[in-house]
């Protein structure tokens, strides 16, 4: 009798073990394989060669100048450099974290200025205005402000970018119902091509103020910036999982109607079986403005998160695993509290490529709310026509920009941020160019635009359709810099032949 009872529970137990192994083993093996195949780093450019994060813009330069860590010495150094470069007809490009992908920080046979040491920080506690050197990274700014109970008003979703670079591309983030970062800039000091340091604001050198915000380093060197800050509030996390065709409706229902929502982002699924048909709407609701103890404790899951992300590369099972894992984890986090600074102090190290034969490529498209679903339909049509590995789509809203001359937001838009893993080869580059032009055409047909800091795959006609003020922008560059001292690959591709206007 005892033997029979043992047999009765033995087989169900064995079946449970086998089923558990069958369920757990495939994802565990996939994650281990992804972790084991992770690269250790990417090759650095040879001496005399400049490149950016794309590793697709290797360009010979004359020299690299790293500014002094002492602000006054650095300014004197830069004034002397501008004078020298003008006398010797050497173009100057300006580099920070070098995360733009179209040669925006590179001028062929020119001088590249590394601004990263220029990173002094000072908060006026009576006005809550932060004065910050343009070389400071957000990963340095956020902890500094945290000590004062303050936070950045608008920035990208990651902390690895420089302040000067962020202003030069007029970045935006997922700070809800905000215009791009230009809206938070009170003033800045600029070293012009004539060697003069000028103060720019909405009341002083106003045209130059507008041109430099999103001006890609073509009007001079941004020295330091006065930024408006906001309180470091505490938020409660919420999320919904919806079909993408209902995303805007749910956004209107749970976000637009709640004045306490502070930060929002969406994530679209990218696995093949229901490509771009499901979305997660993540939002953070104001919980408390009381003083919150500082600190940025890591959750200890960085290696696991990276393995899950790597497992999604060129593998649909891995993409499903990542989507399902993210849904499961975020569900357990609903109702948890987190500070604004903790939300924003995220490193991109979890997803950045470390292999020599692939690179990370970003696209971004700005689409009016009314055309949200039509752009998703365009992506669903064009993506399968090409051999690009789409790893992530993030959605953010951006309010109208009234500050930047080269504005990409003439009304409220939803920004679609596309993240690709691209093989480094001529064939992959040609394929990406063709895909990019299709998506730009789709955005233009929907009264949208595309973002300029990425690969220079847009045709000149597409650039001018998305930015009808571009020729005036380039003409004004010649007006302020008649010898074209400040240059980069972006300018050489689209604007160098635009004449100065009389």
Buried (B, 14 or more C-beta within 10 A) or exposed (E): EEEEEEEEEEEEEEEEEEEEEEEEEEBEEBBEBBBEEBEEEBEEBEEEEBBBBBBBBBBEBBEEBBBBBEBEEBBEBBBEBBEEBBEEEBBBBBBBBBBBBBBBBBBBEBBBBBBBBBBBBEBEEEEBBBBBBBBBBBBBBBBBBBEBBBBBBBBBBBBBBBBBBBBBBBBBBBBBBBBBBBBBBBBBBBBBBBBEBBEBBEEEBEEBBBBBBBBBBBBBBBBBBBBBBBBBBBBBBBBBBBEBEBBBEBBEEBBEEBEEBBBBBBBBBBBEEEBBBBBBBBBBBBBEEEEBEBEEEEEEEEEBBBBBBBBBBEBEEBBBBBBBBBBEEBEEEEEEEBBBBBBBBBEBEBBBBEBEEBBBBBBBBBBBEEBBBBBBBBBEEBBEEBEBBBBBBBBBBBBEBEBBBBBBBBEBBBBBBBBBBBBBEEEBBEBBBBBBBBBBBBBBEBBBBBBBBBBBBBBEEBBBBBBEEBBBBBBBBBEBBEEBBBBBBBBBBBBEEBEEEE
